[in-house]
């Protein structure tokens, strides 16, 4: 690439990245202050209102990603897209390398639930989104397990990032046991999703204005469903032991997410149709 063109391209992506952040913030405020309040007036049924809110969130995320893609800020693809769209009644467990992992996944799962930290409720841009979608809050320990069981039984999927924060590049991945405990105690299967980014963008160590020299490519690989029965057999009668075994298995499947997608993705059990999301297609975290 011509050096002058490369500098101009990088400057363009810097300006457009800033614009995308503004767009995301405005979108969150409009949803929270206008659209979700309108749903409160139009729909008295809480389940219907929550479903419409989640579809609205997915639609807005698809628009955001499409805009970022058209502007040249980033590119993305999801291998195994249909597996996510058809999933019901299980946990979706993913690694968390960047700030937009939730956006990528929720954009193609309009009915998904999500486990988020309570401090996000105070965020003016996404607090209203979390309330309207009825997401599970990780600080509500007494209510979390029965609420998860109820939602899984009615066919909901629950998205969880078991690291609890964005991955730190170069450090060993450490998982909290929340996802494994929910899976074991609710007796539900789970599906592991590995997210990778070809460049350092929006990760734990970078600021929004730290623009990489090349346009980043986000790759999402959807893995096979992990049957919970293989971890809750007679060999592991105690839920705590079963959860520990399951957590280690999840860690093994998520470990390829520690490496950038410029390295060939090789995950045992990963499969899927290489569906690239077109522009018109479309957290228990601490960072």
C-alpha positions in Angstrom: 0.0 0.0 0.0 1.2 3.5 -0.8 2.5 5.2 2.4 0.6 8.3 1.8 -2.6 6.4 1.1 -2.0 4.3 4.2 -1.7 7.5 6.4 -4.8 9.0 4.9 -6.7 5.7 5.4 -5.6 5.5 9.0 -6.7 9.1 9.6 -10.1 8.4 8.0 -10.6 5.3 10.2 -9.7 7.4 13.3 -12.3 10.1 12.4 -14.9 7.5 11.5 -14.3 5.4 14.7 -15.0 8.6 16.7 -18.2 9.1 14.7 -19.2 5.5 15.3 -18.8 6.0 19.1 -21.0 9.1 18.9 -23.6 7.2 16.8 -23.6 4.4 19.3 -24.2 6.8 22.2 -26.9 8.7 20.5 -28.6 5.4 19.5 -28.5 4.2 23.1 -30.0 7.4 24.4 -32.8 7.5 21.8 -33.7 3.9 22.5 -33.7 4.5 26.3 -35.5 7.9 26.4 -37.9 7.6 23.5 -38.5 4.1 22.0 -38.5 2.0 25.2 -40.8 4.5 26.9 -43.1 4.4 23.9 -43.2 0.6 24.3 -44.3 1.1 27.9 -47.3 3.0 26.7 -48.2 0.8 23.8 -47.7 -2.7 25.3 -48.8 -3.6 28.8 -47.7 -7.2 28.5 -44.2 -7.4 29.9 -43.0 -10.4 27.9 -44.2 -8.8 24.6 -42.5 -5.6 25.5 -39.3 -7.3 26.4 -39.3 -9.2 23.2 -39.8 -6.1 21.1 -37.1 -4.3 23.0 -34.6 -7.1 22.3 -35.5 -7.1 18.6 -35.0 -3.3 18.6 -31.6 -3.7 20.2 -30.6 -6.3 17.6 -31.8 -4.1 14.7 -29.9 -1.1 16.1 -26.7 -3.2 16.5 -27.0 -4.4 12.9 -27.3 -0.8 11.7 -24.3 0.2 13.8 -22.1 -2.7 12.5 -23.3 -2.0 8.9 -22.4 1.6 9.2 -18.9 0.8 10.7 -18.3 -1.6 7.8 -19.4 0.8 5.1 -17.3 3.5 6.6 -14.2 1.2 6.5 -13.8 1.2 10.3 -13.9 -2.6 10.5 -15.0 -5.8 8.8 -16.6 -8.9 10.4 -17.7 -12.4 9.6 -19.5 -15.1 11.5 -18.9 -18.8 10.8 -21.9 -20.9 11.9 -24.3 -18.0 11.8 -27.4 -20.2 11.5 -26.4 -22.2 14.6 -26.7 -19.0 16.7 -30.0 -17.9 15.1 -31.7 -21.2 15.7 -30.4 -21.8 19.2 -32.9 -22.1 22.0 -32.7 -23.0 25.7 -29.0 -23.1 26.2 -26.1 -20.9 27.3 -23.9 -19.1 24.7 -20.5 -18.8 26.2 -17.9 -16.5 24.5 -14.5 -15.1 25.1 -14.2 -11.3 25.3 -11.3 -9.7 23.4 -13.0 -6.4 22.5 -15.5 -3.8 23.5 -18.0 -4.8 20.8 -18.2 -8.6 21.3 -21.7 -8.3 22.8 -22.8 -6.1 19.9 -21.6 -8.6 17.3 -23.4 -11.5 19.0 -26.6 -9.7 20.0 -27.0 -8.4 16.5 -27.7 -11.9 15.2 -29.6 -13.2 18.2 -32.6 -10.9 18.6 -34.1 -13.1 21.3 -31.0 -13.6 23.5 -30.8 -12.8 27.2 -27.5 -11.7 28.7 -25.8 -11.8 32.1 -24.5 -8.3 32.9 -22.9 -6.6 35.9 -25.0 -4.2 38.0 -22.8 -1.2 37.5 -23.8 -1.0 33.8 -27.3 0.0 35.0 -25.8 3.4 35.9 -24.4 3.9 32.4 -26.5 6.6 30.7 -26.1 5.1 27.3 -26.9 1.4 27.9 -28.6 1.4 31.3 -32.0 1.8 29.7 -31.2 -0.8 27.1 -30.4 -3.4 29.9 -33.6 -2.6 31.8 -35.8 -2.7 28.7 -34.3 -6.0 27.6 -34.8 -7.5 31.0 -31.2 -8.8 31.2 -30.1 -10.9 34.1 -27.9 -9.0 36.7 -25.0 -10.8 38.2 -25.2 -9.0 41.6 -28.7 -10.5 42.3 -27.2 -13.8 43.5 -30.4 -15.1 45.2 -32.5 -14.5 42.1 -30.0 -15.4 39.4 -30.2 -19.2 39.4 -34.0 -19.5 39.5 -34.4 -16.7 37.0 -31.9 -18.4 34.7 -33.7 -21.7 35.1 -37.0 -20.2 34.2 -35.8 -18.4 31.1 -33.9 -21.4 29.8 -37.0 -23.6 30.3 -39.1 -21.2 28.2 -36.5 -21.4 25.4 -34.4 -18.3 26.0 -30.7 -18.3 25.3 -28.4 -16.6 27.8 -25.2 -15.0 26.6 -22.3 -15.0 29.1 -18.7 -13.8 28.9 -17.1 -16.0 31.6 -13.9 -14.1 31.8 -15.9 -11.3 33.4 -13.8 -8.7 31.6 -12.0 -8.1 28.3 -9.1 -10.4 27.7 -5.6 -9.0 28.4 -3.4 -9.8 25.5 -0.4 -12.0 26.5 -2.0 -13.1 29.8 -3.4 -16.5 30.7 -7.2 -16.7 30.3 -9.0 -17.0 33.6 -12.7 -17.9 33.8 -15.2 -17.3 36.5 -17.5 -20.2 37.2 -20.8 -18.5 36.8 -21.6 -20.0 33.4 -20.5 -23.5 34.4 -22.6 -23.3 37.6 -25.7 -22.2 35.7 -25.3 -24.9 33.1 -24.8 -27.6 35.7 -27.5 -26.6 38.2 -30.0 -25.8 35.4 -29.1 -28.9 33.5 -28.8 -27.0 30.2 -26.4 -27.5 27.3 -24.1 -24.7 26.2 -22.5 -23.5 23.0 -19.0 -22.1 22.9 -18.2 -19.1 20.6 -14.6 -17.9 19.9 -14.2 -14.3 18.9 -11.0 -13.1 17.4 -9.8 -9.8 15.9 -6.9 -9.4 13.4 -5.7 -6.2 15.0 -5.5 -4.5 18.4 -8.7 -2.5 18.5 -11.0 -1.7 21.5 -9.2 -4.3 23.6 -8.3 -4.0 27.3 -5.0 -2.2 26.7 -6.1 0.2 23.9 -8.1 3.5 23.8 -10.8 4.1 21.1 -8.3 6.4 19.2 -5.6 3.7 19.1 -6.2 2.9 15.4 -4.3 -0.1 14.0 -2.4 0.3 10.7 -4.8 -2.0 8.9 -8.5 -2.3 9.0 -9.4 -5.0 11.6 -11.3 -8.1 10.8 -13.5 -9.6 13.5 -14.1 -13.3 13.2 -16.6 -15.3 15.2 -16.4 -19.1 15.2 -19.5 -20.8 16.5 -18.7 -24.2 18.1 -20.6 -27.4 18.6 -23.2 -27.7 21.4 -21.7 -29.1 24.5 -24.0 -31.6 26.2 -24.3 -31.0 29.9 -24.9 -34.7 30.6 -21.3 -35.6 29.9 -20.3 -33.5 33.0 -23.2 -34.5 35.3 -22.9 -38.2 35.1 -22.3 -40.6 38.0 -18.6 -39.7 38.1 -19.4 -36.2 39.2 -22.4 -36.4 41.6 -21.6 -33.1 43.2 -22.5 -29.9 41.3 -19.3 -28.1 42.4 -17.1 -30.8 40.9 -19.1 -31.0 37.7 -18.9 -27.2 37.3 -15.2 -27.3 37.8 -14.8 -29.9 35.1 -17.1 -28.0 32.8 -15.2 -24.8 33.4 -11.9 -26.4 32.4 -13.5 -27.7 29.2 -14.8 -24.2 28.4 -11.4 -22.8 29.0 -9.9 -25.3 26.6 -12.4 -24.4 23.9 -12.0 -20.6 24.4 -8.2 -20.6 24.5 -7.7 -20.0 20.8 -9.3 -16.6 21.4 -6.1 -15.5 23.0 -4.4 -15.4 19.6 -5.2 -12.8 16.8 -7.1 -14.1 13.9 -4.2 -13.5 11.6 -3.1 -16.9 13.0 -5.1 -19.7 11.4 -8.0 -20.6 13.7 -7.9 -24.2 14.8 -10.5 -25.1 17.4 -11.4 -28.7 18.2 -15.1 -29.1 17.4 -15.5 -25.8 15.7 -17.7 -26.0 12.6 -20.2 -23.9 10.7 -21.1 -22.3 7.5 -18.9 -19.4 6.5 -21.6 -16.8 6.4 -20.4 -13.3 6.1 -22.8 -10.7 7.5 -23.7 -8.2 4.8 -24.2 -4.6 5.8 -28.0 -5.1 5.6 -27.9 -8.4 7.5 -27.0 -8.2 10.7 -22.5 -8.6 30.5 -20.8 -10.1 33.4 -18.1 -7.8 32.2 -15.8 -5.3 33.9 -14.2 -3.5 31.0 
